[in-house]
């Protein structure tokens, strides 16, 4: 299948590479000519700009936009809407706000351009492991795009289906699912990221307590000098708290138990805030997720070990780099 890809950063570039490896034909564009050239040498067809990318695609055209949420995605989707034609498809695979998806889809529908939102999880490991995808859009359009989603997904691998799933959507067992109409994919991904905040904060606080068990304020008989790398490693094996995030923690602590490469300044990318906004709109209590978001705000003034571990996890799964120049 032929597809255009706009945005060749940490995830967009690897999405193109994974699709090329699966035999799909990719036309690619990024504002970095060097990045476009590198993918061109890897088998993709380079485009000079958005109009050139659209010209090189067969109808009905499919363009996957993989850019940061906000103005850059808004501008790109608007420009694509001007140069694409009826029955063409725009996919937003970034972390856009689901209400923006609904508005964009309604605007594009005037020209009969179809819109699909894909909440994409996998970070910098997606090329190797595959991407978990939560998809929103019209059923017929999602079905048309199935070869793309199937190639990007992890597949069943060695994960056994959950007992009692007989008769349910088999795509979920391969790592992607059609969540509902436009916006549903990014809504599900928004909640996914809100949960991620809570899980990460729980791990970070727990390891911070372990680290401070040697504190002089504790009675001598209650002081413990834990090897955090070994604790993380043993919890990976048979423990009820084992997870991929714990795997990344073990990796970071094995490299440097003091996490000296991290300041502990923890950014939030927006989805955590949107999750709390949705909880307020639905009148659903979200105590843990709210506290985890506020802890990220606090990290910018209170640099504790827990925050360093949060930074380490974000770096390991998503290649996120701490901001510089904002703090002393």
C-alpha positions as CSV (number, residue, x, y, z in Angstrom):
1,X,0.0,0.0,0.0
2,X,1.2,3.5,-0.7
3,X,1.2,6.2,2.0
4,X,2.6,9.6,2.6
5,X,4.3,10.4,5.9
6,X,4.7,14.0,7.2
7,X,7.0,14.4,10.2
8,X,10.1,12.1,10.5
9,X,11.1,12.7,14.1
10,X,11.6,10.0,16.7
11,X,8.4,8.2,15.9
12,X,7.5,9.3,12.4
13,X,10.8,8.2,11.0
14,X,10.5,4.8,12.5
15,X,6.9,4.4,11.4
16,X,8.2,5.0,7.8
17,X,11.0,2.5,8.3
18,X,8.7,-0.2,9.8
19,X,6.2,0.3,6.9
20,X,9.1,0.1,4.3
21,X,10.3,-3.1,5.9
22,X,6.8,-4.6,5.6
23,X,6.8,-3.8,1.8
24,X,4.7,-0.6,1.8
25,X,5.6,2.3,-0.4
26,X,6.3,5.5,1.5
27,X,6.5,9.1,0.2
28,X,8.0,11.2,3.0
29,X,8.4,14.9,3.9
30,X,10.0,16.7,6.8
31,X,11.3,20.2,7.2
32,X,14.7,18.7,7.6
33,X,16.1,17.8,4.2
34,X,18.8,15.7,5.8
35,X,16.2,13.5,7.5
36,X,14.2,13.2,4.2
37,X,17.4,12.3,2.4
38,X,18.3,9.6,4.9
39,X,14.9,7.9,4.5
40,X,15.2,8.3,0.8
41,X,18.4,6.3,0.9
42,X,16.5,3.7,2.9
43,X,13.9,3.2,0.2
44,X,11.3,5.9,0.8
45,X,10.4,8.5,-2.0
46,X,11.4,12.0,-0.9
47,X,9.1,14.9,-1.3
48,X,10.1,18.6,-1.5
49,X,7.0,19.9,0.2
50,X,3.4,18.9,1.1
51,X,2.1,19.7,-2.4
52,X,4.9,17.5,-3.9
53,X,4.1,14.7,-1.5
54,X,0.4,14.8,-2.5
55,X,1.3,14.8,-6.2
56,X,3.3,11.6,-5.9
57,X,0.5,9.7,-4.2
58,X,-2.0,7.5,-6.0
59,X,-5.7,8.1,-5.4
60,X,-7.3,7.7,-3.0
61,X,-4.3,9.3,-1.2
62,X,-3.4,8.5,2.3
63,X,-1.2,10.8,4.4
64,X,-0.1,10.1,7.9
65,X,0.8,13.2,9.9
66,X,3.2,12.6,12.8
67,X,3.9,15.9,14.4
68,X,3.6,17.5,17.9
69,X,0.1,18.4,18.9
70,X,-0.8,22.1,18.4
71,X,-0.1,24.7,15.8
72,X,2.3,22.7,13.6
73,X,-0.3,19.8,13.3
74,X,-3.1,22.3,12.8
75,X,-1.2,24.1,10.0
76,X,-0.2,20.9,8.3
77,X,-3.7,19.4,8.3
78,X,-5.1,22.7,7.0
79,X,-2.6,22.8,4.1
80,X,-3.2,19.1,3.2
81,X,-6.9,19.9,3.2
82,X,-6.3,22.5,0.5
83,X,-4.3,20.2,-1.8
84,X,-5.9,16.8,-1.3
85,X,-9.2,15.8,-3.0
86,X,-12.4,13.9,-2.3
87,X,-12.0,10.4,-0.8
88,X,-8.4,11.1,0.2
89,X,-7.5,10.3,3.8
90,X,-5.6,12.3,6.4
91,X,-4.4,10.4,9.5
92,X,-3.2,12.3,12.6
93,X,-1.0,9.8,14.4
94,X,0.3,12.3,17.0
95,X,-1.1,13.3,20.4
96,X,-3.8,15.8,19.3
97,X,-6.6,16.8,21.6
98,X,-9.7,14.8,20.6
99,X,-12.0,17.8,20.3
100,X,-9.6,19.2,17.7
101,X,-10.0,16.0,15.7
102,X,-13.8,16.4,15.7
103,X,-13.5,20.0,14.4
104,X,-10.9,19.1,11.7
105,X,-13.0,16.1,10.5
106,X,-16.1,18.3,10.1
107,X,-14.1,21.0,8.2
108,X,-12.5,18.4,5.9
109,X,-15.8,16.7,5.3
110,X,-17.0,19.7,3.4
111,X,-14.5,18.7,0.7
112,X,-15.2,15.0,1.2
113,X,-11.7,14.4,2.6
114,X,-11.8,11.7,5.3
115,X,-10.0,12.0,8.6
116,X,-8.7,9.3,11.0
117,X,-7.1,9.9,14.4
118,X,-4.7,7.3,15.8
119,X,-3.4,7.4,19.3
120,X,0.1,5.8,18.9
121,X,2.1,4.3,21.7
122,X,5.5,2.7,21.4
123,X,7.9,5.6,21.6
124,X,11.5,5.0,20.4
125,X,11.0,1.2,20.7
126,X,8.2,1.1,18.0
127,X,10.5,0.2,15.1
128,X,11.6,-2.9,16.9
129,X,8.6,-3.8,19.0
130,X,5.7,-2.4,17.0
131,X,3.2,0.3,17.9
132,X,0.0,0.0,20.0
133,X,-2.7,2.0,18.2
134,X,-6.1,3.3,19.3
135,X,-8.0,4.4,16.2
136,X,-10.9,6.8,15.6
137,X,-12.8,7.2,12.4
138,X,-15.4,5.8,10.0
139,X,-15.4,2.0,9.9
140,X,-15.0,1.8,6.2
141,X,-12.0,4.1,6.2
142,X,-10.4,2.2,9.1
143,X,-10.9,-1.0,7.3
144,X,-9.3,0.4,4.1
145,X,-6.2,1.3,6.2
146,X,-6.0,-2.1,7.9
147,X,-2.8,-3.2,6.0
148,X,-1.0,-0.1,7.4
149,X,-2.2,-0.7,11.0
150,X,-1.4,-4.4,10.8
151,X,2.2,-3.7,9.6
152,X,2.8,-1.2,12.4
153,X,1.3,-3.2,15.2
154,X,3.3,-5.6,17.4
155,X,1.3,-8.6,16.4
156,X,0.2,-11.4,18.8
157,X,3.8,-12.3,19.6
158,X,4.1,-14.5,22.7
159,X,1.2,-12.7,24.6
160,X,-1.6,-15.2,25.1
161,X,-5.2,-13.9,24.4
162,X,-7.1,-13.0,27.6
163,X,-9.4,-15.9,28.6
164,X,-13.0,-15.2,27.6
165,X,-12.2,-13.0,24.6
166,X,-13.7,-15.4,22.1
167,X,-15.9,-13.6,19.6
168,X,-14.3,-10.2,20.3
169,X,-12.4,-8.0,17.8
170,X,-9.2,-9.9,17.0
171,X,-7.3,-6.7,16.0
172,X,-6.9,-5.8,19.7
173,X,-4.9,-9.0,20.2
174,X,-2.6,-7.9,17.4
175,X,-2.0,-4.5,19.0
176,X,-4.5,-2.1,17.4
177,X,-8.2,-1.4,17.8
178,X,-11.0,0.7,16.3
179,X,-12.3,2.6,19.3
180,X,-15.1,4.5,17.6
181,X,-15.9,7.6,15.5
182,X,-13.4,10.5,15.0
183,X,-11.8,11.6,18.2
184,X,-12.2,8.2,20.0
185,X,-8.7,7.1,19.2
186,X,-7.0,10.2,20.7
187,X,-9.5,10.1,23.6
188,X,-8.4,6.6,24.5
189,X,-4.7,7.6,24.0
190,X,-5.2,10.6,26.3
191,X,-6.5,8.4,29.1
192,X,-3.6,5.9,28.4
193,X,-1.2,8.7,29.0
194,X,-3.0,9.9,32.1
195,X,-2.7,6.4,33.5
196,X,1.0,6.4,32.5
197,X,1.5,9.5,34.6
198,X,0.0,7.7,37.6
199,X,2.0,4.5,37.2
200,X,5.3,6.4,36.7
201,X,4.7,8.5,39.8
202,X,3.9,5.4,41.9
203,X,7.2,3.8,40.9
204,X,9.1,7.0,41.4
205,X,7.8,7.6,44.9
206,X,8.3,4.0,45.9
207,X,12.0,3.9,44.8
208,X,12.5,7.3,46.5
209,X,11.3,5.8,49.8
210,X,13.7,2.9,49.4
211,X,16.5,5.2,48.6
212,X,15.9,7.2,51.8
213,X,15.7,4.2,54.1
214,X,19.3,5.0,55.1
215,X,18.3,8.4,56.5
216,X,20.0,9.4,59.7
217,X,16.6,10.4,61.1
218,X,15.7,6.7,61.2
219,X,16.6,4.5,64.2
220,X,19.8,2.7,63.5
221,X,18.1,-0.7,63.5
222,X,15.6,0.5,60.8
223,X,18.2,1.9,58.4
224,X,18.5,-0.1,55.2
225,X,20.9,0.4,52.4
226,X,19.0,-1.0,49.5
227,X,20.6,-1.8,46.1
228,X,18.0,-0.2,44.0
229,X,19.1,-1.8,40.7
230,X,18.8,-5.2,42.4
231,X,15.3,-4.4,43.8
232,X,14.1,-3.3,40.4
233,X,15.6,-6.5,38.8
234,X,14.0,-8.8,41.3
235,X,10.6,-7.1,40.9
236,X,10.7,-7.8,37.2
237,X,10.6,-11.6,38.0
238,X,7.2,-12.9,39.2
239,X,6.2,-9.7,41.1
240,X,2.7,-8.3,40.7
241,X,4.2,-4.9,39.9
242,X,6.3,-6.0,37.0
243,X,5.7,-4.0,33.8
244,X,7.6,-2.5,30.9
245,X,8.0,0.7,32.9
246,X,9.7,-1.4,35.6
247,X,12.0,-2.9,32.9
248,X,13.0,0.7,31.9
249,X,13.6,1.6,35.6
250,X,15.9,-1.5,36.0
251,X,17.8,-0.4,32.9
252,X,18.3,3.1,34.1
253,X,19.4,2.1,37.6
254,X,21.8,-0.6,36.2
255,X,23.4,2.2,34.2
256,X,23.7,4.6,37.1
257,X,22.0,4.0,40.5
258,X,22.3,7.7,41.3
259,X,20.7,8.8,38.0
260,X,23.3,11.6,37.9
261,X,22.5,12.3,34.2
262,X,19.1,13.6,35.1
263,X,18.1,16.8,36.9
264,X,14.6,15.6,37.9
265,X,12.8,18.3,36.0
266,X,9.8,16.5,34.6
267,X,7.8,18.0,31.7
268,X,4.2,17.2,30.8
269,X,3.1,16.9,27.2
270,X,-0.5,17.9,27.5
271,X,-2.4,14.6,27.7
272,X,-2.3,14.5,31.5
273,X,-4.0,17.9,31.7
274,X,-6.6,16.9,29.1
275,X,-7.3,13.7,31.1
276,X,-8.1,15.7,34.2
277,X,-10.2,18.1,32.1
278,X,-12.2,15.1,30.8
279,X,-12.6,13.7,34.3
280,X,-14.0,17.1,35.5
281,X,-16.4,17.2,32.5
282,X,-17.6,13.7,33.3
283,X,-17.6,14.3,37.1
284,X,-15.3,11.2,37.5
285,X,-12.9,11.3,40.5
286,X,-9.3,11.0,39.4
287,X,-7.3,11.4,42.6
288,X,-4.2,9.5,41.6
289,X,-4.0,10.9,38.0
290,X,-4.5,14.5,39.3
291,X,-1.8,14.1,42.0
292,X,0.6,12.6,39.4
293,X,0.1,15.6,37.1
294,X,0.6,18.1,40.0
295,X,3.8,16.2,41.0
296,X,5.2,17.0,37.6
297,X,4.5,20.7,38.1
298,X,6.2,20.5,41.5
299,X,9.2,18.8,40.0
300,X,10.2,22.1,38.4
301,X,10.9,23.5,41.8
302,X,11.6,20.5,44.0
303,X,14.3,18.3,42.5
304,X,14.1,14.9,44.3
305,X,15.3,11.5,43.3
306,X,11.7,10.5,42.4
307,X,11.7,13.2,39.8
308,X,15.0,12.0,38.4
309,X,13.5,8.5,38.0
310,X,10.5,10.0,36.2
311,X,12.9,11.7,33.8
312,X,14.8,8.5,33.3
313,X,11.6,6.6,32.5
314,X,10.5,9.3,30.0
315,X,14.0,9.2,28.3
316,X,14.0,5.4,28.1
317,X,10.6,4.9,26.6
318,X,10.2,8.0,24.5
319,X,13.6,9.5,24.1
320,X,12.4,12.6,25.9
321,X,15.2,15.0,26.9
322,X,15.0,17.3,29.9
323,X,14.7,21.0,29.2
324,X,17.8,23.0,29.7
325,X,18.3,26.6,30.8
326,X,15.1,26.9,32.8
327,X,16.5,25.9,36.2
328,X,19.6,26.6,38.3
